[in-house]
Amino acid sequence: MFIHKLKLLVGEEMNLHTLRIFTNVAKLGSITEAANLLHISQPAVTAQVRKLEREIGVKLITGKGRGIQLTSEGKFLYEQGLRLFQLEKQIDEKFKTFLEKKGKVQIASNYIAMDYILPPLIAGYKLENPDVDVYVSLGNVVSVERRILNYESDFGFVVQSNIGHEDLHFEKILDLPFWFVVHPSHPLANKEVTIFDLHEHDFIYRERGSSSRDLLEALFYTHNCPLPKLGIQMQGLPESIKVVEAGFGMLLAPACSVNEALAQGRLARVFVEQAEVNQSFFICMRKMDENEHPFIHYLKKNLIESKT
């Protein structure tokens, strides 16, 4: 029903000015603040929002104290409007850099990809393309997807096991093994055990929403094994590794993050029977973007060469 009525917005009668006003109201959560930002009167803002509601035949906002609350239709339209005006901004910026004969790439990445995979590739690309400005934003998988959908980033990189979004395309580049690691003095250090031997030991858990935590919990659920004891919850993989190096707990970590510490004897592995754990390194792009960015081509070429 709503989608059918929303088609009014994409016809000749669509008023981008009205949609822009509504998007600012939704973003700020206040008609008064939107009026101040746009330098128009509060009644004029209210009138434009009501006009938009009449055009599409649905309620977009309701009053909530001194602010406003979006309806489900309002939230949907706000998200689409946000993407539209971010795309408008991106077009302006790209045309400006085109006129200046300069390039610009905006990359979004989750922490594992940026901590252990991307830095040498970004450095190499920048050395070969000194006139290209590179901007990198960090966040969890959800924030990476959101930045790409909202045209705040050109593309992104994530390390995770489950992917999927109707407006995004994910391309797997390589698999990353994950290992259980402990301090060398830990009773399970360098031993071969079953997953049922782990649940009584203290673990370092990553924060909620972390793909590493999701992977750990999924592994134990798959084997119908109780989750291990939560010893400490940490935000950040490097910080979690440091805690284990200091002598506390066990951690499930990507092999690339602990290889050096294992080689230097600061950590030891725990070998778990029938528990081979992997996550994949994905490029994340908007489905409507048909052309592959030169950085992605550079990354694929160099990662393939490094594996051969």
N, C-alpha and C positions, 0 to 999 in steps of 0.2 A: 504493500500500500504506500508506504512512505517513499520507497525508491521510485515508484511510478509518479508520484507527485513531485519528487525532486527533479524530474526531467525538465520541469519548467525553468530550472536554473541554468540549464545549458543551451537554451534557445536564445533567440534574438533579444528577449526581454530581460535577460540576466543583467543585474546591476552590480558590478564588482565593487562599487563604492559602498553599497549597502552590506554586501558580504564582508567587506573589510571592517566595517564598523562592528558588525556582529562578532567577527573573529576576535577583535580587540576586547569587546565586552566579555566574551567567554574566557579569554586568556587572563584578563585582570580580575575577573569575578566581580566586577562592579561597573555599573553604568556611569557613576560619577567619575571614577578613575579613567574610564575610557573617554569620557567627554573632555577631561583635562588633558589627556594625552593627545587627542585629535584636535583640540582647540575649537570645539563646537559646544553648543549648549547641551545640558542634560536632557531637556525635553526633545531636542532634535535627535539625539541618540536613541531615546526610547521610541520615538516615532518611526525611525528607520528599522529598528528591530521588529516592531509590530507590523510594519509594511512587509518585511521579509516573511514573517509568519503567515500573513494573509496570502502572499503569493504562492507559498508551497503548501498551505493548508494544514500546518501542524504547529503545535506549541514548542518553542525552542528553549525558553527560559521561564523559571518561576522565581518568585521572591523568596529570599532566605535572610531574615534579619535585615542588615543594612546592605547586603550583597545580593547576588543572584545564584541560582542553582540551575544547571543545565538538565534538560530532559534527555532521554536516551537519543532522541532525534537531534537535539541540540549538540550532544557530544559528538555524534557522527559528523554533523555538518562542520563543527569546529575543527575536527581533525582534518577534514578535506580542505577546509579553508586555509588552515595552517600550512598544509603542504603546498597549496596553490601559491600562496604569497611568498613562501620560502623559495619555491621554484622561480617566481618572478625576480626575487632578489638574486638568485643564483645566475639567472640569465643576464641580469645587469652586470654582475661581477665578471662573468665569463666574457661578455662582449668587451668590457673595459680592458681585461687582460689581453684579449685578442688584438685590440687596437694598439696596445702598448707592446705587442709582440712578445708577451711573456706568458708563461703557463702557470697553472695553479692546480694542485690536487689536494683534496680534503679526504682524509682517511679516518675511518672509525675502527677501533680494535678493542677486543677484550684483553684482559691483562696477560693471560698466558701467551697469546700470540705476540703481543708487544714486548714482553719480557724476554722471550726466548727464541723467536723466529724472525720478526720483522726488522729489528735495528740494522743488521748488516745490509739487508736488502734496500732499506730506505737510504742508508748512507751511500751505497753503491749507485743507486738511481740518481741521487742528488749530485754526486761527483760527475756523472755522465751528462746530467742536465742541469747545469748551474743556474739557468734562467727560470727554472720551474720552482715556484714557491710551494712548499710542502707543509700541510697542517695536519696534525694528528690529534684525535680525541680518544680518550680512554673511558671504558665503562664495562658493565656486564653485557651479556648477550642481548638482553631486552633493550638496553639503551643504544647498543650498536644498531639494532634493527630500526629503532625509532628514529635515530639520526638519519639513516638512509631513506626511510619512508618520507621524512619531513624535508628532504633535500638539504639537510645541514651537512651531509657528507656525500662524496661521490660514490663510494663503495666501502665495504668493511671486511674485517677478518675476524673469525670466531673459531674457537676450539670447543667442540661439544659433540655429543652423541646423537641427539635428536634435533632435527631441524625441520622447518616447514613454515611457510607463510604464503598466503595467496597472492601477495603483491611482490614477493621477493624471489630471486633465483639464487640457489646455493650450489656452488661447484666445489666438490671435494678435491683437494690438492694432495694431501698425504695423511697417513695415519700416524698417531703419536701413541706409543706405549706408555702406560702408567704403571708405576711400581710402588709396592709397600716398602717404606723405609723407616728405620729406627736408629737410635744411637748405638754404636758398637758394643756398649755395655748392656744393652737390652737383652733379656733372656731369650728372645726369639731371633736375635741377630744372626744372619747367615743360615738360618734353619729352614727346612722344608716342612710346612704345616698345612692343615686344612683350614678352610675359612671359619670353621666352627671353633678353631683354636684362638681366633682373634677377638671375639666379641667381649671377652672379659678384660681386655687390655685397654688402657686409656688411649683415645685417639684425639688428634687435632682435627676438629671439624672446621670447614670453611663456613662463611656466612650463608644465610638463607638466600637462595637465588643464584648461588654459585654453581656453575656447571660441574665443578669438581665434587661438590657436596652431593649433587643429584646423582653423579656417577657412583659415588661410594654407597649411597643408600640403595640405589637400584641393584648393585652387585649383591648386597646382602639379602635384599628381598627376593632376587632371582633364585638364590640358593636356599630360600626359606630359613634363613639364619637370623637370629636376633641382631639388631644393630649394635655395633661396639659402643663401649662407654664413651660418653662425651667428656673428655678431660679438659679441653680448652676450645673455645670457639674463637677463630681468628679471621680477620678480614685481610686478605692478601696472602699470596703463595710464598713469596720470599720471606715474609715474617713468620709464616708457619714453619718453613724449613729451618729457620734460625732457632726456633723453640726446640725442635727435635734434635738439632745439633748440640743444643745446650743440655740435652739429656732427658727430656720429657716426652713421652708419648710416641705414637705411631702415626704416620701420615701416608695417604695415597697421593702421589705426585707424578707429574709427567717426567719421563726418564730424562728429557733434555734439561730439566731444572735441577737434577740431582747428580748427574754424571760426574761432575767435577768433585763434589763433596764425597762421593763414593770412592773415586780414584785416590783421593787424599786421605781416606780413612776417617773422615768426619761423620760419615753415615754408613749404615750397612743395610742390605736388602733383607726382606723376609719373603721367601719363595712360597707362594700359596698354590696348592694343587688345584688344577682345573679352574683357575681364575685368571685367565689371560685378559687383561683389561686394556682397551684402546679407546681413544677419542680421535676425531678427525678434525683436520685443519681445513676450514671452508672459506672461500671467497663469497661474499654476500653482495648482491647487486639488485637494483630494481629491474623487474621483468621488462619494463618498457625501454630500458637502455640497451640498444642493439649493438653499439660499437664497444669493443673492448678497449679499456683505457691503456695507454702505453705502459703505465706502471705495472698493471696486471700481466701484460705480456712479458715485461722484464722479470717479474717475480717468478712466473712459470718457467721461463728459460733458465734462470739461475738456480732454482730449486731442483729442476731436473738434472742439470749439470752437476750439482753438488751430490746427487744420489748415485751418479754413475762413476 
